[in-house]
C-alpha cells in the first residue's frame, strides 16, 4: 500500500472488516500486524476494567452459497419476498442480537466468516461489529476450518461460536482444529440452522470436542432472536434451563 493510498483512507478504516479470499495469505497477516497497536488503543475498556476481566468472543458465520436460500414462515413482514429473508439475513440479525445483549465495556466481539472472509479483530466497539455484520453475504463453498485455524493462531479469545447451515468442505480438518481449541481451553458453540441435516453430526462433534453447546434451529427466525442466550450475559440462563429447547425455540440442544 503506497503512502498516497494511506493518506486517502478514512480515519475509521481500521475498525472496518477486511474481505479476503478463502486462502490465508501474507496480506492477511500484514493487516493484522499493522492494526495491532491502533486496535489496542481503540479497544481499551473503561477505566477500572482490565483486558483479563473481559470476555472475548469470536463468531464464525457461514457465508456459503446455500445461505442465500430463502426462509419461509410467519412474521417475516407482509409484501416481502422469500429471498429478502434468507439464512444470511437472519445470520446478520443474529449477530446484531448478540451484540445488543453483551455487557458493554466487558465483552469484546470479533467476526471471521467463511468462505469469503469478513475479518474483524475482537473489539469492545460493538457498534463496529454490527457494521461489519452488514457485509456478511452468501458466496462460495464452506471452508470452515480456515477461519478457525487463523483465529486460534492469531487472536486471543475466550470463546467461539460457529454458525452453519450445511457440511464443511473438509470435516477432518475441522475436527483437527477443534482439538487445538480444546487444548487451549477455548470452548466453541456450534449452531446449525435450516432444514438441511447435512453437517449436523460434525457440528455436534465440534461442540463436544471443545466443551461447547450444540444447537439445531429449523426455525431460522427463532435462531436470530434466541442467539442472545450464547452471550456471557444470558448463557447461565440457558445452561441451567430445565427445557432449553423450549427456551430457544430450537429443534435440539446439547449442553
LUMDRENDO-261746 format. One record per residue (C-alpha): residue number from 0; residue in one letter; x, y, z. Coordinates in nm, 4 decimals. Layout:
<nodes>
+-----+-----+----------+----------+----------+
:   n : res :        X :        Y :        Z :
+-----+-----+----------+----------+----------+
: NUM :   a :        X :        Y :        Z :
...
+-----+-----+----------+----------+----------+
</nodes>
This chain:
<nodes>
+-----+-----+----------+----------+----------+
:   n : res :        X :        Y :        Z :
+-----+-----+----------+----------+----------+
:   0 :   x :   0.0000 :   0.0000 :   0.0000 :
:   1 :   x :   0.1503 :   0.3387 :  -0.1013 :
:   2 :   x :   0.1665 :   0.6462 :   0.1183 :
:   3 :   x :  -0.0748 :   0.8150 :  -0.1200 :
:   4 :   x :  -0.3361 :   0.5437 :  -0.0715 :
:   5 :   x :  -0.2882 :   0.5530 :   0.3036 :
:   6 :   x :  -0.3484 :   0.9283 :   0.3137 :
:   7 :   x :  -0.6890 :   0.8840 :   0.1489 :
:   8 :   x :  -0.8087 :   0.6212 :   0.3932 :
:   9 :   x :  -1.0865 :   0.7412 :   0.6284 :
:  10 :   x :  -0.9970 :   0.7697 :   0.9996 :
:  11 :   x :  -1.2322 :   0.4817 :   1.0829 :
:  12 :   x :  -1.0890 :   0.2449 :   0.8235 :
:  13 :   x :  -0.9033 :   0.0361 :   1.0773 :
:  14 :   x :  -1.2322 :  -0.0523 :   1.2514 :
:  15 :   x :  -1.3827 :  -0.1851 :   0.9302 :
:  16 :   x :  -1.3667 :  -0.5519 :   0.8291 :
:  17 :   x :  -1.1253 :  -0.6648 :   0.5628 :
:  18 :   x :  -1.2613 :  -0.9019 :   0.2993 :
:  19 :   x :  -1.0131 :  -1.1625 :   0.1893 :
:  20 :   x :  -1.0209 :  -1.4742 :  -0.0200 :
:  21 :   x :  -1.0709 :  -1.8142 :   0.1314 :
:  22 :   x :  -0.6960 :  -1.8747 :   0.1407 :
:  23 :   x :  -0.4823 :  -1.7206 :   0.4137 :
:  24 :   x :  -0.2077 :  -1.5020 :   0.2701 :
:  25 :   x :   0.0632 :  -1.2510 :   0.3583 :
:  26 :   x :  -0.1730 :  -0.9578 :   0.3137 :
:  27 :   x :  -0.3961 :  -1.1064 :   0.5831 :
:  28 :   x :  -0.1053 :  -1.1184 :   0.8257 :
:  29 :   x :   0.0047 :  -0.7674 :   0.7334 :
:  30 :   x :  -0.3404 :  -0.6283 :   0.8051 :
:  31 :   x :  -0.3455 :  -0.7974 :   1.1441 :
:  32 :   x :   0.0023 :  -0.6824 :   1.2428 :
:  33 :   x :  -0.0441 :  -0.3315 :   1.1066 :
:  34 :   x :  -0.3649 :  -0.2823 :   1.3042 :
:  35 :   x :  -0.2434 :  -0.4255 :   1.6330 :
:  36 :   x :  -0.1328 :  -0.1085 :   1.8110 :
:  37 :   x :  -0.4254 :   0.1055 :   1.6981 :
:  38 :   x :  -0.6735 :  -0.1705 :   1.7837 :
:  39 :   x :  -0.5291 :  -0.1953 :   2.1328 :
:  40 :   x :  -0.5815 :   0.1769 :   2.1811 :
:  41 :   x :  -0.9315 :   0.1862 :   2.0315 :
:  42 :   x :  -1.0465 :  -0.1263 :   2.2160 :
:  43 :   x :  -0.9294 :  -0.0199 :   2.5601 :
:  44 :   x :  -1.2025 :  -0.0987 :   2.8140 :
:  45 :   x :  -1.3414 :   0.1625 :   3.0527 :
:  46 :   x :  -1.1270 :   0.2733 :   3.3454 :
:  47 :   x :  -1.1177 :   0.0088 :   3.6159 :
:  48 :   x :  -1.1655 :  -0.2815 :   3.3720 :
:  49 :   x :  -0.8677 :  -0.4878 :   3.2595 :
:  50 :   x :  -0.8402 :  -0.6986 :   2.9471 :
:  51 :   x :  -0.8145 :  -1.0039 :   3.1724 :
:  52 :   x :  -1.1653 :  -0.9275 :   3.3015 :
:  53 :   x :  -1.3198 :  -0.9206 :   2.9557 :
:  54 :   x :  -1.4913 :  -1.1988 :   2.7629 :
:  55 :   x :  -1.3546 :  -1.2200 :   2.4086 :
:  56 :   x :  -1.5904 :  -1.3960 :   2.1693 :
:  57 :   x :  -1.5334 :  -1.4656 :   1.8001 :
:  58 :   x :  -1.8356 :  -1.5513 :   1.5840 :
:  59 :   x :  -1.7731 :  -1.7635 :   1.2736 :
:  60 :   x :  -2.0683 :  -1.7161 :   1.0339 :
:  61 :   x :  -2.1198 :  -1.9497 :   0.7380 :
:  62 :   x :  -2.1303 :  -1.7423 :   0.4187 :
:  63 :   x :  -2.1508 :  -2.0300 :   0.1710 :
:  64 :   x :  -2.3858 :  -2.0132 :  -0.1253 :
:  65 :   x :  -2.6601 :  -2.2113 :   0.0489 :
:  66 :   x :  -2.7043 :  -1.9252 :   0.2952 :
:  67 :   x :  -2.8838 :  -1.7452 :   0.0121 :
:  68 :   x :  -3.1740 :  -1.9916 :   0.0389 :
:  69 :   x :  -3.4973 :  -1.8192 :   0.1300 :
:  70 :   x :  -3.6707 :  -1.8900 :   0.4600 :
:  71 :   x :  -4.0471 :  -1.9132 :   0.4822 :
:  72 :   x :  -4.2544 :  -1.8637 :   0.7944 :
:  73 :   x :  -4.4855 :  -1.6360 :   0.9853 :
:  74 :   x :  -4.3945 :  -1.2863 :   1.0938 :
:  75 :   x :  -4.1396 :  -1.2042 :   0.8230 :
:  76 :   x :  -4.3298 :  -0.8965 :   0.7025 :
:  77 :   x :  -4.6111 :  -0.8562 :   0.4528 :
:  78 :   x :  -4.5296 :  -0.7960 :   0.0907 :
:  79 :   x :  -4.1659 :  -0.9026 :   0.1289 :
:  80 :   x :  -4.0104 :  -1.1616 :  -0.0985 :
:  81 :   x :  -3.8936 :  -1.5005 :   0.0209 :
:  82 :   x :  -3.5403 :  -1.4080 :  -0.0813 :
:  83 :   x :  -3.5443 :  -1.0951 :   0.1374 :
:  84 :   x :  -3.5408 :  -1.3267 :   0.4381 :
:  85 :   x :  -3.2750 :  -1.5778 :   0.3509 :
:  86 :   x :  -3.0478 :  -1.7509 :   0.6004 :
:  87 :   x :  -2.7739 :  -1.4902 :   0.5524 :
:  88 :   x :  -3.0224 :  -1.2185 :   0.6514 :
:  89 :   x :  -3.1057 :  -1.3969 :   0.9750 :
:  90 :   x :  -2.7369 :  -1.4607 :   1.0370 :
:  91 :   x :  -2.6787 :  -1.0857 :   1.0275 :
:  92 :   x :  -2.9747 :  -1.0358 :   1.2583 :
:  93 :   x :  -2.8351 :  -1.2969 :   1.4989 :
:  94 :   x :  -2.5034 :  -1.1106 :   1.5231 :
:  95 :   x :  -2.6933 :  -0.7892 :   1.5968 :
:  96 :   x :  -2.8970 :  -0.9672 :   1.8648 :
:  97 :   x :  -2.5770 :  -1.0990 :   2.0205 :
:  98 :   x :  -2.4117 :  -0.7574 :   2.0266 :
:  99 :   x :  -2.7216 :  -0.5855 :   2.1663 :
: 100 :   x :  -2.7166 :  -0.8243 :   2.4623 :
: 101 :   x :  -2.3481 :  -0.8075 :   2.5502 :
: 102 :   x :  -2.2166 :  -0.6316 :   2.8591 :
: 103 :   x :  -2.0952 :  -0.3008 :   2.7182 :
: 104 :   x :  -1.7309 :  -0.2462 :   2.8081 :
: 105 :   x :  -1.6850 :  -0.6011 :   2.9337 :
: 106 :   x :  -1.7241 :  -0.8087 :   2.6166 :
: 107 :   x :  -1.5120 :  -0.7951 :   2.3033 :
: 108 :   x :  -1.6583 :  -0.9473 :   1.9863 :
: 109 :   x :  -1.4864 :  -1.0415 :   1.6615 :
: 110 :   x :  -1.6020 :  -1.1877 :   1.3299 :
: 111 :   x :  -1.4339 :  -1.4373 :   1.0970 :
: 112 :   x :  -1.6735 :  -1.5632 :   0.8319 :
: 113 :   x :  -1.6255 :  -1.8240 :   0.5620 :
: 114 :   x :  -1.5602 :  -1.8677 :   0.2711 :
: 115 :   x :  -1.5170 :  -1.5011 :   0.1680 :
: 116 :   x :  -1.3750 :  -1.3894 :   0.4983 :
: 117 :   x :  -1.5096 :  -1.0832 :   0.6751 :
: 118 :   x :  -1.2396 :  -1.0241 :   0.9335 :
: 119 :   x :  -1.2874 :  -0.8038 :   1.2372 :
: 120 :   x :  -1.0453 :  -0.8483 :   1.5238 :
: 121 :   x :  -1.2256 :  -0.8723 :   1.8609 :
: 122 :   x :  -1.3211 :  -0.5238 :   1.9734 :
: 123 :   x :  -1.5079 :  -0.3540 :   2.2558 :
: 124 :   x :  -1.6513 :  -0.1165 :   1.9951 :
: 125 :   x :  -1.9673 :  -0.3215 :   1.9493 :
: 126 :   x :  -2.1166 :  -0.0756 :   1.7010 :
: 127 :   x :  -1.8348 :  -0.1634 :   1.4597 :
: 128 :   x :  -1.9282 :  -0.5321 :   1.4927 :
: 129 :   x :  -2.2819 :  -0.4532 :   1.3786 :
: 130 :   x :  -2.1494 :  -0.2537 :   1.0848 :
: 131 :   x :  -1.9240 :  -0.5432 :   0.9907 :
: 132 :   x :  -2.2122 :  -0.7915 :   1.0099 :
: 133 :   x :  -2.3875 :  -0.5967 :   0.7336 :
: 134 :   x :  -2.1186 :  -0.7228 :   0.4932 :
: 135 :   x :  -2.1979 :  -1.0909 :   0.5532 :
: 136 :   x :  -2.3135 :  -1.2258 :   0.2167 :
: 137 :   x :  -2.3573 :  -1.5790 :   0.0788 :
: 138 :   x :  -2.0905 :  -1.6922 :  -0.1659 :
: 139 :   x :  -1.8824 :  -1.9984 :  -0.2493 :
: 140 :   x :  -1.8178 :  -2.3195 :  -0.0594 :
: 141 :   x :  -1.7742 :  -2.3992 :   0.3123 :
: 142 :   x :  -1.4064 :  -2.3930 :   0.4211 :
: 143 :   x :  -1.4986 :  -2.3821 :   0.7901 :
: 144 :   x :  -1.1542 :  -2.4854 :   0.9117 :
: 145 :   x :  -0.9748 :  -2.1841 :   0.7598 :
: 146 :   x :  -1.1048 :  -1.9068 :   0.9888 :
: 147 :   x :  -1.0924 :  -2.1429 :   1.2866 :
: 148 :   x :  -0.7237 :  -2.2069 :   1.2190 :
: 149 :   x :  -0.6461 :  -1.8400 :   1.1631 :
: 150 :   x :  -0.8159 :  -1.7208 :   1.4819 :
: 151 :   x :  -0.6602 :  -1.9786 :   1.7147 :
: 152 :   x :  -0.3180 :  -1.8830 :   1.5763 :
: 153 :   x :  -0.3576 :  -1.5044 :   1.5645 :
: 154 :   x :  -0.6126 :  -1.3775 :   1.8169 :
: 155 :   x :  -0.6581 :  -1.4292 :   2.1909 :
: 156 :   x :  -1.0145 :  -1.5391 :   2.2629 :
: 157 :   x :  -1.2133 :  -1.6957 :   2.5437 :
: 158 :   x :  -1.4978 :  -1.8388 :   2.3345 :
: 159 :   x :  -1.6011 :  -1.9171 :   1.9780 :
: 160 :   x :  -1.9389 :  -1.9621 :   1.8080 :
: 161 :   x :  -1.9743 :  -2.1280 :   1.4667 :
: 162 :   x :  -2.2942 :  -2.0804 :   1.2636 :
: 163 :   x :  -2.3541 :  -2.3088 :   0.9649 :
: 164 :   x :  -2.6379 :  -2.4491 :   0.7554 :
: 165 :   x :  -2.4572 :  -2.7448 :   0.5988 :
: 166 :   x :  -2.1458 :  -2.9590 :   0.5787 :
: 167 :   x :  -1.7929 :  -2.8135 :   0.5736 :
: 168 :   x :  -1.5590 :  -2.8801 :   0.2825 :
: 169 :   x :  -1.3235 :  -3.0873 :   0.4980 :
: 170 :   x :  -1.4635 :  -3.2467 :   0.8152 :
: 171 :   x :  -1.1288 :  -3.3921 :   0.9197 :
: 172 :   x :  -0.9621 :  -3.0510 :   0.9235 :
: 173 :   x :  -1.2466 :  -2.9035 :   1.1308 :
: 174 :   x :  -1.2125 :  -3.1793 :   1.3898 :
: 175 :   x :  -0.8339 :  -3.1392 :   1.3927 :
: 176 :   x :  -0.8566 :  -2.7681 :   1.4704 :
: 177 :   x :  -1.1309 :  -2.8406 :   1.7270 :
: 178 :   x :  -0.8715 :  -3.0369 :   1.9241 :
: 179 :   x :  -0.6441 :  -2.7332 :   1.9231 :
: 180 :   x :  -0.9232 :  -2.5231 :   2.0730 :
: 181 :   x :  -0.9733 :  -2.7861 :   2.3407 :
: 182 :   x :  -0.6012 :  -2.7825 :   2.4208 :
: 183 :   x :  -0.6158 :  -2.4034 :   2.4610 :
: 184 :   x :  -0.9231 :  -2.4304 :   2.6836 :
: 185 :   x :  -1.1423 :  -2.2403 :   2.4357 :
: 186 :   x :  -1.4982 :  -2.3682 :   2.4024 :
: 187 :   x :  -1.6761 :  -2.3445 :   2.0683 :
: 188 :   x :  -2.0548 :  -2.3432 :   2.0441 :
: 189 :   x :  -2.1903 :  -2.4914 :   1.7210 :
: 190 :   x :  -2.5224 :  -2.3643 :   1.5842 :
: 191 :   x :  -2.6741 :  -2.5487 :   1.2885 :
: 192 :   x :  -2.9604 :  -2.3691 :   1.1115 :
: 193 :   x :  -3.2193 :  -2.4625 :   0.8496 :
: 194 :   x :  -3.3952 :  -2.7797 :   0.7413 :
: 195 :   x :  -3.0850 :  -2.9461 :   0.5939 :
: 196 :   x :  -2.9417 :  -3.2209 :   0.8148 :
: 197 :   x :  -2.6035 :  -3.2300 :   0.6407 :
: 198 :   x :  -2.3319 :  -3.1248 :   0.8804 :
: 199 :   x :  -2.5318 :  -3.1794 :   1.1987 :
: 200 :   x :  -2.3101 :  -3.4611 :   1.3246 :
: 201 :   x :  -1.9935 :  -3.2642 :   1.2511 :
: 202 :   x :  -2.1286 :  -2.9615 :   1.4376 :
: 203 :   x :  -2.2183 :  -3.1831 :   1.7332 :
: 204 :   x :  -1.8642 :  -3.3225 :   1.7313 :
: 205 :   x :  -1.7162 :  -2.9707 :   1.7151 :
: 206 :   x :  -1.9122 :  -2.8628 :   2.0230 :
: 207 :   x :  -1.8472 :  -3.1855 :   2.2119 :
: 208 :   x :  -1.4723 :  -3.1806 :   2.1415 :
: 209 :   x :  -1.4297 :  -2.8263 :   2.2699 :
: 210 :   x :  -1.6848 :  -2.8415 :   2.5528 :
: 211 :   x :  -1.9265 :  -2.6042 :   2.3830 :
: 212 :   x :  -2.3031 :  -2.6122 :   2.3252 :
: 213 :   x :  -2.4692 :  -2.7612 :   2.0156 :
: 214 :   x :  -2.7974 :  -2.6095 :   1.8974 :
: 215 :   x :  -3.0112 :  -2.7003 :   1.5967 :
: 216 :   x :  -3.2622 :  -2.4458 :   1.4673 :
: 217 :   x :  -3.5044 :  -2.5366 :   1.1910 :
: 218 :   x :  -3.6878 :  -2.2096 :   1.2621 :
: 219 :   x :  -3.4253 :  -1.9614 :   1.1442 :
: 220 :   x :  -3.6165 :  -1.6614 :   1.2767 :
: 221 :   x :  -3.6080 :  -1.8178 :   1.6248 :
: 222 :   x :  -3.2323 :  -1.8599 :   1.5791 :
: 223 :   x :  -3.1865 :  -1.4868 :   1.5179 :
: 224 :   x :  -3.3977 :  -1.3960 :   1.8198 :
: 225 :   x :  -3.2504 :  -1.6532 :   2.0607 :
: 226 :   x :  -2.8848 :  -1.6030 :   1.9739 :
: 227 :   x :  -2.8581 :  -1.3728 :   2.2764 :
: 228 :   x :  -2.8549 :  -1.6795 :   2.5031 :
: 229 :   x :  -2.4966 :  -1.7501 :   2.3936 :
: 230 :   x :  -2.3753 :  -1.4148 :   2.5280 :
: 231 :   x :  -2.1969 :  -1.4071 :   2.8645 :
: 232 :   x :  -2.4987 :  -1.2125 :   2.9943 :
: 233 :   x :  -2.7593 :  -1.4835 :   2.9235 :
: 234 :   x :  -2.5532 :  -1.8015 :   2.8991 :
: 235 :   x :  -2.6209 :  -1.9131 :   3.2580 :
: 236 :   x :  -2.9949 :  -1.8902 :   3.1952 :
: 237 :   x :  -2.9523 :  -2.1321 :   2.9050 :
: 238 :   x :  -2.7201 :  -2.3781 :   3.0773 :
: 239 :   x :  -2.9418 :  -2.4013 :   3.3863 :
: 240 :   x :  -3.2713 :  -2.4221 :   3.1977 :
: 241 :   x :  -3.4823 :  -2.7336 :   3.2536 :
: 242 :   x :  -3.6126 :  -2.7072 :   2.8978 :
: 243 :   x :  -3.3537 :  -2.5342 :   2.6770 :
: 244 :   x :  -3.5294 :  -2.6449 :   2.3571 :
: 245 :   x :  -3.8432 :  -2.4536 :   2.4545 :
: 246 :   x :  -3.6409 :  -2.1578 :   2.5845 :
: 247 :   x :  -3.4696 :  -2.1121 :   2.2486 :
: 248 :   x :  -3.7414 :  -2.2307 :   2.0137 :
: 249 :   x :  -3.4843 :  -2.4810 :   1.8865 :
: 250 :   x :  -3.5189 :  -2.8308 :   1.7433 :
: 251 :   x :  -3.2337 :  -2.9754 :   1.9536 :
: 252 :   x :  -2.9933 :  -2.8576 :   2.2236 :
: 253 :   x :  -2.6932 :  -3.0418 :   2.3666 :
: 254 :   x :  -2.5422 :  -2.8605 :   2.6641 :
+-----+-----+----------+----------+----------+
</nodes>
